Amino acid sequence: MFSRKNLPRFIFFLFLTNGTLLTYGQEGKSPVVKFLIKRGYEFPDTTNKTGERDSLKKWPDTLYYNTVYKAFLLGSPTIPIPVSSVEYIGGQYIVSPTVSIGYGYTWFFGDFIFNENDKITVDPTFFFGVITDAALQNNFRLNKIAGFTTDAFIGVGPLSLFAGYDFINHSASIGLGSRLDLYTLSQLRLKPIGKVRSVRKHKKLARIIENE
């Protein structure tokens, strides 16, 4: 029989069970749903809605699979992969094919689609962003770096034109390279910036994205 003596244990059991179910429910959600929750979308069945005006809402009221959406910009952390650079040091132009390690952020224009296989397809066009990287010595010694550069870049596709300043060598530089935009490895890294709208009206047979 249930007694007051067992009440604390019962409450603890309920708390533990609810916490486990909540955790399981979050882990069981599809990657697309996790992406939308992380990016601030409120599903129609959401109970704790913020009640924002339509003009302030980032997302449409209802989202559909296999429908093309566009934001003002898309963003992603990025890792630069420089090929070569030209530095202006002491009145001379020096080609510097150094190995470097860096990190930055990319903004770009493009469309994206939520696919029913829980993948997000992105169709990017023009890229721009900023990165900071450290150039390594030719012998890969990490205790002394050959350069520390902050760059801005623009690009189309995987190639980018970098231009920046090396704070160790006190020189301006320009270079050509590639990038690894991290949204290509994890779709949670993709960030729509600004209001999201559908490019074309969804098809009649398009399935609604539900909170499941």
N, C-alpha and C positions, 0 to 999 in steps of 0.2 A: 504494500500500500504506500501511497505517496504521503509524505509528512512534511511539516515545516523544516524538520531537520535536514531533509534532502533538498530543500528549495535552492540553496546556493549551488549545489552540484547540478541541479536541473538547469538553472540559468546559465551556468558555465557551459553545459552541454549544448544548449541552444545557440549560444554565442559562437562556440567552436564550429557547430554545424553550419550556421549561416555564413560564417567567414569562409569555410571550405567551399560551400556552394557558390558564393560570390566569386571566389578566386577561380573556381572551375569554370564558371560562366564566362569570365573574362578570357580565360585561356582557350575556351572552346569557340570563341568568335572567329569568323573568317578574317583573313588578312585585309580584305577590303573594308570590312566593318571596323577593324582596329585602326586602319588608316583614317577613316572618317571621324571616329571618336577622337583620335589624337589631334585631328585638324579642326575640331570644333563643330562638326555637323551634328544637329539635333534631329534624331529620327522622329517620325510622326508619333510614335508611342512613348517618347521620352516624357517622364513624369516631372522632372525638374527643369523645365524649359525656362530660359531667361526672359522670354517675353519681349525680345527686341523688335523694334519697328522693322517692316519689310525693307526699308531703305538702308538699314544697318546690317541686315543679314548677309553673311558671306556666301551661304549656299542656297540653292533653290529649296523649296519646301520638300520636294520629292526628287530622289535621284533614281536613275535607271541604268541597268547594265547595257553595254554595247551602244552607248550614246556618247557623242563627242562633246566634251566640255572644254571651256577655255577660261583662264583667269587672266588678270592684268599682267602678271608675271608668274613664272615658276622659279623655284629656288632649290639649291642642293649644296651641301658641303662638297668640296672637290679636292683632289690631290693632283698637283701639277706634275707633268712628266716632260721636262725640258729636253730639247734635242741639242741646241747650241745657242749661244748668245754672243753679242758683240758689246764689249765694254769700252768706254772712253776713259783711259787711265793715263795721266801725265801727258796729255796732248796727243796720245796715240790710240788708235782703235785696235783692240785685241780680241781675237776670236777665242772664246772660252767654252770648250765642250766639257764642262765639269759635271760631276754627279752631284745631285742635290736632293734634299728631302724637304718637303713643304706641305702646306695645308692652306685652304682658303674657302671661298664661297663663290658659287656661280649663280647668276640670274639669267634667265633665258625666256624667250617667247615660244609658245607652242600649244598644242592641244593634248588632251589625255582622255583615255577611255577606260572605264571599269569593265573588265571582262568577266564572264561568268565562271571562268576557271580561277578566279581570285587573283588575277594579275592585273596590273595597271600598265597600259600601253601608252607611251609618251611619244609624241611626234615633235621634237624640238627643231627650232630654226636658228635664230641668231643668239649667240652667247656673249656675256660680258661678266666681269667679276674682278676680285682682288685675291691675291695670294701672298704668303710670306714663306720664303724658303731659305735654307742654309746649305751652302755649297761645301762639299767635303774635300779634304786634301786628296791628291792622287793616290796616296798610300792608304786611304780610307781611315786615317787616324781621326778618332772622334773627339780627342781632347783639344784640338785646334781646328776651327773651321776656316775655309778659304774665303767665304763671303756670306753676308746676311742681307738678303734683298727683299724689298717689298715691291710687288708688281701689280699693275692693272693689266687686264687682257681683254681682247675681243676675239671672236672666232665664229666660224661656221662649221658645224659638224665637229669632229674630234680635234681638228687643228686650231691652234690659237696663236695670236701674236701678242707677246709679252713685252711690256716696257716698264722699267722701274728704276730704283736707286739702291746701290750697294752701300750699306752703312759702314762696312769694314774697310773696303777699298776706296770709299768716297768717290764713287763713279756712277754715271748713268749707264743703263744697259738696255738693250733691245734683243729679243730672241724669239725663236719659233719653237713651239712644242705642242704637246698633247695634254689631255687631262683625263683623270678617272673621276667622273661625277658619281658620288656614292649612291645616288638614287638608283643607279643601274645595278647595284648589289643588294640594296634594301629599299623597297618602295616606301617604307616609313620615312626615309630621308627626303622624299619629295615634298615640297611645301608650296601649295598654291598661295599666291600673294594677291590680295585684292578680291573683289567680288567675282564669284564663279557663275558662269552662265552656260547654257547649252548652245552649241553652234547651230545645230539643226534640231528640230523637234524630234522627240524619240519616236521610234516605230511603235505601232499599235501592239505588236507582239513582244515588245521589250519588257523584261521582267524588272519589277521594282526591287531596289536594294533594301533588304529588311535587316533589322537588328537581331541577327541570329548567328 
